[in-house]
Each structure stands twice: as C-alpha cells, then as structure tokens.
Amino acid sequence: MRAFPAVKEMGTPMGITTRFTLPQADIPTQWYNLAADFPEPLPPPLHPGTRQPAKLEDMAAIFPENIIQLEMCSERWVDIPEEVRDIYALWRPTPLLRAVRLEKALQTPAHIYYKYEGASPAGSHKPNTAVPQAYYNKLAGTKRLSTETGAGQWGSSLALACKMFGIECVVYQVKVTYQHKPYRKLLMNTWGATVYPSPSEHTEYGRKVLAQDPDSPGSLGIAISEAIEDCIKTPNTKYSLGSVLNHVCLHQTVIGLECMKQMALAGEEPDVVIGCAGGGSNFAGIAFPYIREKIVNGKKTRIVAVEPASCASLTRGELRYDFGDTAEMTPLMMMYTLGHKFIPPSIHAGGLRYHGMAPMVSHAYKLGLVEAVAYDQLKIFEAAMQFAQTEGMVPAPESSHAVRAAIDEAIKAREEGKKKVILFNLSGHGLMDMPSYDAYMAGKLGN
Ligand SMILES: *Cc1c(COP(=O)(O)O)cnc(C)c1O
C-alpha cells in the first residue's frame, strides 16, 4: 500500500491549504456602499425629458420606494435584513480557493486565489441581489416582478428569489439564448417563472421590433424595454434589474467583504483583484471593498475589470449620459457606453453583452481607481479549458474572462520572477454552458 506517496509523485501539491471557508455567522451583516467614499461625487441619473436629476417619483412607476432609496443611498454601510441573510445562508459564505494546480501548470511563483460564486442554487453571484430585491418588493406589497435576461442567469436567479417570497415572476429572455440554451429556461420554469422569448408579441415594443425584423435575435436592450413596458402596463407589477444599478452593486459587495476575511485566513493580501465585467455587478462585488482600502488607507492594490473585446464598454466606449435600454424608457445614466442602440455580436458569454457599464464602476474607472482589459473569445475559452483541466471547476464563459486575466497576470509574474498574489472572482459555473464548450472544442468558435 503506497497510495499516499503515489499521489505525491503525481504532483499533487500536499500540505498547502487550498480552501478557505467561513462559518455561517460570518455572512456579512452590512453591505458596503462605495458612493460614500468616492473622492468626487457620483453624477446622478437624469430625467430624459428635463435632463434634471431624476427624482424618487420619476422611478416610482418601475421600482418600489425602498429600492429607490437604496439606489440613491449615500450611507457607507447598509444593514442586510435578517430575512435576506437567512436565505444567503443556503450558500454563503461562499468558499475561497487557492488554485495550486493551476499555479503549478503555469510554473508561476504567483499565488492565485478565487472566490467561488457558482455555489448558489442558480450557479452564479446573481442571487446575491435577486434575494434582497424580491425581499424589498415583498415588503412594498409588489405581487409580480418583470425582468429581462440574456443567457438566463439573471432570470433564473430572480425566479428563485421570487419563489422564496411568493411573488409572481415574468421573464423576457433574449430570443437567441431562449432557443439555444433551453436548460436555463427550464430552470426558470422549475422555480415557477413565466418566460417569453424577446422580442415577443406580448408588448407593443416587441411587436414593433418584430414588424421591422421578424427574425430579430433580440438583445438585452430590447428585452429590458419589453420588461419595463410590461411592468408599467400591468397592475401590482414592478421591474427588477440584475446588474448596472447602484443598489445591485451594493448587494454584491458581500463577495469582496467575505474575501477580505478569507484572505486574512490565508495570511495574504492580494496585489491584484480581478473580475469580469458585463453590466459590472460581480466586478463591483469583489472590487468595491478593495477600492475602499485604496481610497481610505492608501493601499496600492491593482483592480482589473475584464470585458469581451466584442462588447467592450470601458476600453472602447465613451463616458457620457446614455439610456439603459433600446426604447429609451430608463433614466439617463452617466456611464461608459457603446450606445444604447448597439447590438453586440452573439458571443458565448451572453451575460457580458450589455452596451453600458454600471455608473459606479464607470466612475471608479474614470477616477483611475480601476483598470480594464478586453479579450477575444478564443483566448477566453483557452483559459477556461486550462482552468477546468487543472482545478476541476468548469467556469461560466463570463467568468472565464477573469480566469484569462488571472492566468496572464500569473504568467507575467513568472516572466518577471516575482511573487504576486492574485485574487479573482469566479462569478459562476459553466455547467449550463456546455454547448459553448462544445463549439469551442469542435473548432467552431470564432472571435
Ligand atoms: C450575468 C453574469 C455576469 C455578468 O454580469 P455582471 O453584472 O457584469 O456581473 C458574469 N458572470 C456570470 C456567471 C453571470 O451570470
């Protein structure tokens, strides 16, 4: 019997702690609001007609008052309701892992840590905000929530949260993914949601788009317009957005706050913190508590947002006021944008196909508090495969953008012969994205 040495000979790094978990009591009790610490105030959203700062009443048609207050909140710390923490406890605190097998494969002196948000029932970070959004709506008396979804990650997260609070959930799903990724739709149905492919015959705006182009593949902007119209026209219905807005970024900060405790358990501090960025919420989640350390304590941590080259709002967009949707129904937001009419190509990281970047993330980028990089799709899947084959976990195509950047940082560390501590957010698992992996492995994927 020499099983143990045999394992060692296979190259498994022994004696290194690779998993850092926290007890349930360490689920954060407060969210962190970066708006309180920005050295320059965040430009407010504007009413599209008057171009004056939007008022609570302007948004009351689509959001309940308690959520609008969170959206406009300038308090540094916001208490997490007990009912929300109780549901967070189903999967939080999520584990932090050290990717020793990946480090070894890369022959890098860097230490690579990742926060695993794929542990939630929906398989991504999105329930971190879906749950409080459903909770605040329940408190406000909302009976029905409408929303849009791209790849289906957000729709399934909201469906789950609505089911837990007894709210009806209606989802407009971008048509290409409705057709190509049926499992997400079935997950939404399993959690009781009604799902329409967008553009749909169900709204005036959907019918207008279909009249112009019956084969429209849909886009996130179109689906948002449909969900907002549905909300405005249906009694007791509010609308919910899974990214971009300030309150969404706020809810996601549980990620970074937990990371700080877990990195302390590991006895290290990150030199670089990385997250993929579509609308910006999971990036905000891991980054904002670390940005606070830069602003308040003068830390030099590099913080990097990673986008797809085909929909790169930070690195290729411009900073200006723009609409959040195609039909121009939302308030104007100051953000890096490719323009609200931009229809991105059908890349496989569906969750990153949004024309704009969260105003808070945009502001942090403008102030030089964060960096951004963009990668082509093939480089992303190459990194995803290497990660799956060393660490086991199959990352979502969106998350694989962060994996790519982490690997490149580790390679740079090897070339410079320097130790470096890298932390990235693995925003979700890719077990529902296997058709994309299939396309990659079959050589059918373009850039
Ligand atoms: C939706 C999604 C994203 C992108 O959304 P952000 O708001 O930018 O975080 C990233 N990763 C996964 C797994 C997603 O589901």
The ligand as a Gaussian input file, in Angstrom:
#p B3LYP/6-31G(d) Opt

LIG

0 1
 C      -24.528000      37.815000     -15.537000
 C      -23.210000      37.268000     -15.299000
 C      -22.055000      38.064000     -15.415000
 C      -22.084000      39.482000     -15.883000
 O      -22.829000      40.369000     -15.124000
 P      -22.136000      41.463000     -14.209000
 O      -23.252000      42.335000     -13.785000
 O      -21.118000      42.173000     -15.035000
 O      -21.532000      40.744000     -13.070000
 C      -20.840000      37.492000     -15.095000
 N      -20.736000      36.205000     -14.723000
 C      -21.817000      35.405000     -14.623000
 C      -21.626000      33.987000     -14.218000
 C      -23.081000      35.909000     -14.907000
 O      -24.141000      35.119000     -14.797000

